[in-house]
Amino acid sequence: MYASLRDAANDLERTGQLVRVKEEVDPNLEMAELHRRVFAAGGPALLFERVKGSPFQALSNLYGTFKRTEYLFRDTLPKVKKVVELKADPANFAKNPLRYAGAPFTALSALPRKHFRPAVKYGQTTIDQLPLVKSWPMDGGAFVTLPQVMTLPPGSRKPMDSNIGMYRIQLSGNDYALNQEIGLHYQLHRGIGVHHTEYNTSDEPFRCSIFVGGPPSHAFCAIMPLPEGLSEMTFAGMLAGRRFGYAWDRDWLLSADADFVITGTIRKGEKMPEGPFGDHLGYYSLQHDFPVMDVETVWHRKDPIWHFTVVGRPPAEDSSFGYLIHEIVKDLTPGEFPGIREINAVDEAGVHPLLLAIGSERYMPFRERVPEEIITQANRILGSGQTSLAKYCIIAADEDNPALTAKDQPAFFRHVLERFDPTRDLHFQTRTTIDTLDYSGSGWNAGSKLIWACRGDQQRELKTEIPEQLQIPSGFRNPKNVMPGILAVESPAFTGNDSYADVARFTEANEALGDAAGAMPHGTALIVLCDDADFLAQQFSNFVWATFTRSNPSHDVHGIGAFTEHKHWGCTGPVVIDARVKPWHAPGLVEDPDVSKRADRFFTKGASLYGLDR
């Protein structure tokens, strides 16, 4: 397989999957604009040969399609899946020894290897000479968007003890002294954060190495949730089909095959403002204080390539990471979450805001068919690792439709909305934690969660007609059908907490849409109050993005005929979600129109990207 990022780029070019951008391109917004257009068109990887202000080339959209991502790992992916399965549950070997016969050898042959003349120590440079890519107009500066951030615990010089994670790095802007200081965005509960806590009680300096580039598997290893005891270096070696090379530079551990390595020391007990940054939810993550690193050295290999991506409202290039993770771990879901057949962290909703799950009711077969075990399973999901960041977990019982899949989102919503009982099946968790990048909650990293369960026979027929009983109070307008059973209604702009009264006016005016049994014979089960109903109705991805990124369940989920009984909340009519933009929400990502206009020249006849934006 590939020994370097340059090898991968050359292979993609030979097979017609990469295009060279020969014109000079400005890394300040312009490169990101080109990337977004080509990605949206399902286009090739882009090799920028002339980056303004930098002597180095840059590469983006490497993983821009699922097909290209599979191509990059075509020879190693089946072997890696077996090792991950076996590491997660060693009993699998006894169950199927023939399937896993080569897995131990695959893992052993991928152990990291020390290099004494590493390629990455070919030369040195400075931060200001790197392609300082700024993706969105309000970004605080230039960021590394595909970093591999490596740290060791205090007292260790063992590569297998390392943590390699993908934590964003701010190279310029704000109050950082260029070439001397850079910002690191991470939370203390993540891998590097555990090391940070340990160093705070140690006299040792907190050394850190940031790798950029290397074989395509290296960036992916930094984001892959691995089973306990399987190191990122071993995983990267397995997926590359080539052992992870490492070397030492004094107290810093280097990736021998990286294109660039930035070494430095993270300050203990000191933070600096980091951000804003246009993030994967489709909004900016705002400026907050995060750790800062004093830069020691910037190494690079001969003829290096700066590897970057552009994140924003999904789908984006990093959607391929989610796809690849799913391909590797999909067979592990029942072991990690007993009783769960399938989970879909909905990419179009920003991954963490919305999970769709299919569980099973394995016990009490002679009881009334109501959600029981699937509620326990949903709680397990919301209490585990990355899935604990979710706000909404909508779960269905597989017995009601064994062919149901969480990947078909419209069909999944239709199944749930046909069956759920609004008086019984909505279960809230309040005043808890959510994703720090999600600003819909009641504070930073603070919000709520909702388990929305369904089990049983179809209770109602969903309809596309707007109910005759629907009342439109003053200030509301333009009801639009999103899909059968779901309406979007434009509402007065949300200006402050007093605006919650608008929801009360709407629900009180529409009491006729409720009934004691929650049957909803009018065929509407969910109403979304929003700023632009046409936008939500335009395509299903708009509905899931706006609805679930702009709402905090405890504050924004309401209902027709709402009631509270012994601390259980329910309603007798349609669920109403207030998905208006709130004053405390982060701004949405919008391209700079002048930059977009300038970028048109790259797509004209005779230019490098002619025809690749459509």
Residue pairs with C-beta under 8 A, 6 or more apart in sequence:
1 75
1 76
1 215
1 240
1 241
1 242
2 8
2 11
2 72
2 215
2 216
2 240
2 242
3 215
3 242
3 257
4 119
4 213
4 214
4 215
4 257
4 259
4 301
5 59
5 213
5 214
5 215
5 216
5 259
5 304
5 305
5 307
6 259
6 303
6 304
6 305
7 215
8 62
8 72
8 215
8 216
9 18
9 45
9 47
9 59
9 62
9 305
12 18
12 44
12 45
12 62
12 68
13 20
13 47
15 71
16 44
17 44
17 45
17 68
17 71
18 44
18 45
18 46
18 47
19 43
19 44
19 45
19 46
19 47
19 608
19 609
19 612
20 47
20 49
20 608
21 34
21 46
21 47
21 48
21 49
21 50
21 602
21 608
21 609
22 49
22 50
22 608
23 50
23 601
23 602
23 607
23 608
24 50
24 51
24 52
25 31
25 34
25 48
25 50
25 51
25 52
25 602
26 52
27 51
27 52
27 53
27 54
27 58
27 131
27 132
27 133
27 134
27 142
28 52
28 132
28 134
29 134
29 135
29 136
29 137
29 592
29 595
30 595
30 598
30 599
31 48
31 51
31 58
31 60
31 131
31 133
31 308
32 133
32 134
32 135
32 136
32 310
33 591
33 595
33 596
33 599
34 46
34 599
34 602
34 609
35 46
35 60
35 61
35 309
35 310
35 317
36 310
36 312
36 591
37 599
37 603
37 609
37 612
37 613
38 44
38 46
38 61
38 64
38 609
38 612
38 613
39 61
39 64
39 310
39 316
39 317
40 613
41 612
41 613
41 614
42 64
42 65
43 61
43 64
43 612
43 613
44 61
44 64
44 612
45 59
45 60
45 61
45 62
45 64
45 68
46 59
46 60
46 61
46 609
47 57
47 58
47 59
47 305
48 57
48 58
48 59
48 60
48 131
49 57
51 57
51 58
51 131
51 306
53 131
53 132
54 129
54 130
54 131
54 132
54 306
55 129
56 125
56 129
56 130
56 131
56 300
56 304
56 305
56 306
57 304
57 305
57 306
58 131
58 133
58 305
58 306
58 307
58 308
59 305
59 306
59 307
59 308
60 307
60 308
60 309
60 310
60 317
61 309
61 317
62 68
62 72
62 216
62 307
62 309
62 317
63 69
63 72
63 216
63 220
63 309
63 317
63 318
63 320
63 321
63 324
64 317
64 320
65 320
66 320
66 323
68 320
69 320
69 323
69 324
70 77
72 216
73 80
73 216
73 217
73 239
73 324
75 241
76 217
76 238
76 239
76 240
76 241
77 239
77 327
77 328
79 102
79 103
79 106
79 238
80 106
80 235
80 238
80 239
80 328
81 327
81 328
81 331
82 99
82 100
82 102
82 103
82 106
83 103
83 106
83 107
83 230
83 238
84 226
84 227
84 230
84 235
84 328
84 329
84 332
85 92
85 100
85 103
85 331
85 332
86 92
86 93
86 100
86 103
86 104
87 107
87 226
87 227
87 229
87 230
88 227
88 329
88 332
88 335
88 336
89 332
89 335
92 99
92 100
93 100
93 103
106 238
107 230
107 234
107 238
109 243
110 234
110 235
110 237
110 238
110 243
110 244
111 160
111 233
111 234
111 237
111 243
112 159
112 160
112 231
112 233
112 234
112 237
112 243
112 244
112 245
112 246
113 243
113 244
113 245
113 246
114 245
114 246
114 247
115 245
115 246
115 247
115 256
116 247
118 245
118 246
118 247
118 254
118 256
118 257
119 245
119 256
119 257
119 301
119 302
120 247
120 254
120 255
120 256
120 257
120 258
120 259
120 260
120 261
120 299
120 300
120 301
121 247
121 249
121 254
121 299
122 299
122 300
122 301
122 302
123 299
123 300
123 302
124 297
124 298
124 299
124 300
125 260
125 298
125 300
126 179
126 298
127 171
127 172
127 178
127 179
127 182
127 262
127 295
127 298
128 172
128 178
128 179
130 171
130 260
130 298
130 306
131 306
131 308
132 141
132 142
132 171
132 172
133 142
133 143
133 145
133 306
133 308
134 141
134 142
134 143
135 143
135 145
135 278
135 310
135 311
135 312
136 277
136 278
136 284
136 312
136 589
136 591
137 590
137 591
137 592
137 595
138 276
138 278
138 284
138 587
139 173
139 275
139 276
139 277
139 278
139 284
140 170
140 173
140 174
140 273
140 274
140 275
140 276
140 277
140 287
141 170
141 171
141 172
141 173
141 174
141 176
142 170
142 171
142 172
142 173
143 168
143 169
143 170
143 171
143 277
144 168
144 169
144 171
144 210
144 212
144 308
145 168
145 308
145 309
145 310
145 311
146 166
146 212
146 219
146 307
146 308
146 309
147 166
147 167
147 168
147 169
147 210
147 211
147 212
147 222
148 164
148 165
148 166
148 210
148 211
148 212
148 214
148 218
148 219
148 221
148 222
148 255
148 258
149 164
149 165
149 166
149 167
149 169
149 184
149 186
149 192
149 208
149 209
149 210
149 211
149 222
150 162
150 163
150 164
150 208
150 209
150 210
150 211
150 253
150 255
151 162
151 163
151 191
151 192
151 195
151 206
151 207
151 208
151 209
152 158
152 161
152 162
152 163
152 195
152 207
152 253
153 161
153 195
153 198
154 195
154 198
154 199
154 202
154 204
155 202
155 204
157 248
157 253
159 231
159 233
159 246
159 253
160 231
160 233
160 234
162 231
162 232
162 233
162 253
163 191
163 192
163 194
163 195
163 232
164 211
164 221
164 222
164 232
164 233
164 236
165 186
165 190
165 191
165 192
165 222
165 223
165 232
166 219
166 222
166 223
167 184
167 185
167 186
167 190
167 192
168 184
168 185
168 277
169 182
169 183
169 184
169 185
169 210
169 262
170 176
170 182
170 183
170 184
170 185
170 274
170 275
170 277
171 182
172 178
174 183
174 272
174 273
174 274
174 287
175 272
175 273
176 182
176 183
176 272
176 292
179 295
180 294
180 295
181 272
181 292
181 293
181 294
181 295
182 262
182 264
182 292
182 293
182 295
183 272
183 274
183 290
183 291
183 292
183 293
184 192
184 208
184 266
184 274
184 290
184 291
184 292
184 293
185 274
185 275
185 277
185 290
186 192
186 193
186 196
186 290
186 291
187 193
187 436
188 194
188 196
188 197
192 208
195 206
196 206
196 266
196 268
196 291
199 205
199 206
199 266
199 268
200 268
200 269
205 251
205 265
206 265
206 266
206 267
206 268
207 251
207 252
207 253
207 263
207 264
207 265
207 266
208 263
208 264
208 265
208 266
208 293
209 252
209 253
209 254
209 255
209 261
209 262
209 263
210 261
210 262
210 263
210 264
211 218
211 254
211 255
211 258
211 260
211 261
212 258
212 259
212 260
212 261
212 262
212 306
212 307
213 258
213 259
213 260
213 304
213 305
213 306
213 307
214 255
214 257
214 258
214 259
215 236
215 240
215 242
215 257
216 240
217 235
217 236
217 237
217 238
217 239
217 240
218 236
218 240
218 244
218 255
218 257
218 258
219 307
220 236
220 239
220 321
220 324
221 232
221 233
221 235
221 236
221 239
222 232
223 321
223 325
224 232
224 235
224 325
224 328
225 325
225 329
225 385
225 386
226 232
226 235
233 244
233 246
234 244
236 244
237 243
237 244
244 255
244 257
245 255
245 256
245 257
246 253
246 254
246 255
246 256
247 253
247 254
247 256
248 254
249 263
249 297
249 299
252 263
252 296
252 297
254 261
254 263
254 299
255 261
257 301
258 301
259 300
259 301
259 304
259 305
259 306
259 307
260 298
260 299
260 300
260 301
260 304
260 306
261 297
261 298
261 299
261 300
262 295
262 297
262 298
262 299
263 295
263 296
263 297
263 298
263 299
264 293
264 294
264 295
264 296
265 293
265 294
265 296
266 291
266 292
266 293
267 291
267 292
267 293
267 294
270 291
270 292
271 289
271 290
271 291
271 292
272 289
272 290
272 292
273 287
273 288
273 289
274 287
274 288
274 289
274 290
275 284
275 285
275 286
275 287
275 288
275 290
276 284
276 285
276 286
276 287
276 586
277 284
277 285
278 284
278 311
278 312
278 589
279 285
279 311
279 312
279 437
280 311
280 312
280 314
280 316
280 318
280 350
280 351
280 437
281 313
281 350
281 352
281 353
281 435
281 437
281 438
281 549
282 312
282 313
282 314
282 350
282 545
282 549
282 588
282 589
283 439
283 549
283 585
283 586
283 587
283 588
283 589
284 586
284 587
284 588
284 589
285 436
285 437
285 439
285 586
286 439
286 586
288 444
309 316
309 317
309 318
310 316
310 317
311 317
311 318
312 589
313 350
313 545
313 588
313 589
314 347
314 348
314 349
314 350
314 351
314 545
315 347
315 348
319 347
322 345
322 347
322 351
329 336
333 340
333 341
333 342
333 343
334 340
334 341
336 384
337 343
337 377
337 380
337 381
337 384
338 377
338 380
339 359
339 360
339 362
339 373
339 374
339 377
340 357
340 358
340 359
340 360
340 377
340 380
340 381
341 358
341 359
341 360
341 398
342 357
342 358
342 405
342 406
342 407
343 355
343 356
343 357
343 358
343 381
343 387
343 406
344 355
344 356
344 357
344 406
344 407
344 409
344 412
345 351
345 352
345 354
345 355
345 386
345 387
345 390
346 353
346 354
346 355
346 356
346 409
346 544
346 548
348 409
348 540
348 541
348 544
348 545
349 544
349 545
349 547
349 548
349 549
350 438
350 545
350 548
350 549
352 386
352 389
352 390
352 391
352 434
352 435
352 437
352 438
353 390
353 391
353 392
353 435
353 438
353 440
353 548
353 549
354 390
354 391
354 392
354 394
354 544
354 548
355 381
355 387
355 390
355 392
355 393
355 394
356 394
356 395
356 406
356 409
356 412
357 377
357 378
357 381
357 393
357 394
357 395
357 396
357 406
358 395
358 396
358 397
358 398
358 404
358 405
358 406
359 373
359 374
359 377
359 378
359 395
359 396
359 397
359 398
360 373
360 374
360 377
360 397
360 398
360 399
361 369
361 371
361 372
361 373
361 374
361 397
361 399
361 455
362 373
363 372
363 373
364 372
369 455
369 456
369 457
370 421
370 424
370 455
370 456
371 395
371 397
371 424
371 425
371 453
371 454
371 455
372 455
374 395
374 396
374 397
374 453
374 455
375 395
375 427
375 451
375 453
377 395
378 393
378 395
378 427
378 451
378 453
379 451
381 387
381 390
381 393
381 395
382 388
382 390
382 393
382 429
382 449
382 451
388 433
389 433
389 434
389 435
389 438
390 449
391 434
391 438
391 440
391 447
391 448
391 449
391 450
391 548
391 551
391 552
391 553
392 449
392 450
392 452
392 548
392 553
393 449
393 450
393 451
393 452
394 412
394 413
394 416
394 452
394 453
395 451
395 452
395 453
395 454
396 404
396 412
396 415
396 416
396 419
396 453
396 454
396 455
397 454
397 455
397 456
398 404
399 455
400 415
400 419
400 454
400 455
400 456
400 457
401 415
404 411
404 412
404 415
405 411
405 412
406 412
409 540
409 544
410 483
410 540
413 483
413 485
413 486
414 462
414 483
414 484
414 485
415 454
416 452
416 454
417 460
417 462
417 485
417 486
417 525
417 526
418 458
418 459
418 460
418 461
418 462
418 485
418 525
419 454
419 455
419 456
419 457
419 458
419 459
420 452
420 453
420 454
420 459
420 525
421 454
421 456
421 459
421 518
422 518
422 520
422 525
422 559
422 570
422 571
422 572
422 573
422 574
422 575
423 517
423 518
423 563
423 570
423 571
423 572
424 570
425 452
425 453
425 454
426 450
426 451
426 452
426 557
426 569
426 570
426 571
426 575
427 450
427 451
427 452
427 453
428 448
428 449
428 450
428 451
428 553
428 554
428 557
428 569
429 448
429 449
429 450
429 451
430 448
430 554
431 442
431 446
431 448
431 554
432 446
432 447
432 448
432 449
433 445
433 446
433 447
434 440
434 441
434 445
434 446
434 447
434 448
434 449
435 445
436 444
436 445
438 447
438 549
439 584
439 585
439 586
440 447
440 549
440 550
440 551
440 552
440 556
440 582
440 585
441 447
441 448
441 552
442 448
442 552
442 554
442 555
447 552
447 553
447 554
448 552
448 553
448 554
448 555
449 553
450 553
450 557
459 518
459 519
460 519
460 520
460 521
460 523
460 525
461 523
462 484
462 485
462 523
462 524
462 525
463 484
463 485
463 522
463 523
463 524
464 481
464 483
464 484
465 481
465 523
466 479
466 481
466 487
466 524
467 513
467 522
467 523
467 524
468 522
469 510
469 512
469 513
469 522
470 479
470 487
470 510
470 513
470 524
471 509
471 510
471 512
472 479
472 489
473 505
473 506
473 509
475 491
475 492
475 502
476 489
476 490
476 491
476 492
476 502
476 506
476 529
477 489
477 490
478 489
478 490
478 533
478 534
479 487
479 488
479 489
479 533
480 487
480 488
480 489
480 533
480 534
480 536
480 537
481 487
481 488
481 537
482 488
482 528
482 536
482 537
482 540
482 543
483 540
483 543
484 523
485 523
485 524
485 525
485 526
486 524
486 525
486 526
486 527
486 528
486 543
487 524
487 526
487 527
487 528
487 574
488 527
488 528
488 530
488 533
488 536
488 537
488 543
489 506
489 527
489 528
489 529
489 530
489 533
490 530
490 531
490 532
490 533
491 502
491 506
491 529
491 530
491 531
491 578
491 580
492 499
492 502
493 499
493 531
493 580
493 581
494 502
494 578
494 580
494 581
494 582
494 583
495 583
496 583
499 580
500 555
500 578
502 529
503 529
503 558
503 576
503 578
506 529
506 576
507 558
507 559
507 560
507 562
507 576
510 560
510 573
511 560
511 561
511 573
513 520
513 522
513 524
513 560
513 561
513 573
513 574
514 520
514 559
514 560
514 561
514 571
514 572
514 573
514 574
515 521
515 561
515 572
515 573
516 572
517 572
518 570
518 571
518 572
518 573
520 573
520 574
524 574
525 574
525 575
526 574
526 575
526 576
526 577
527 560
527 574
527 575
527 576
527 577
528 536
528 543
528 546
528 547
528 576
528 577
528 579
529 576
529 577
529 578
529 579
529 580
530 536
530 546
530 547
530 579
530 580
531 580
531 581
535 542
535 546
536 542
536 543
536 546
536 547
537 543
546 579
547 577
547 579
548 579
550 556
550 579
550 580
550 581
550 582
550 585
551 557
551 577
551 578
551 579
555 578
556 577
556 578
556 579
557 575
557 576
557 577
557 578
558 571
558 575
558 576
558 577
558 578
559 570
559 571
559 572
559 573
559 574
559 575
559 576
560 571
560 572
560 573
560 574
560 576
561 571
561 572
561 573
562 569
562 570
562 571
563 569
563 570
563 571
563 572
581 588
601 607
602 608
602 609
603 609
603 610
603 611
603 612
603 613
604 610
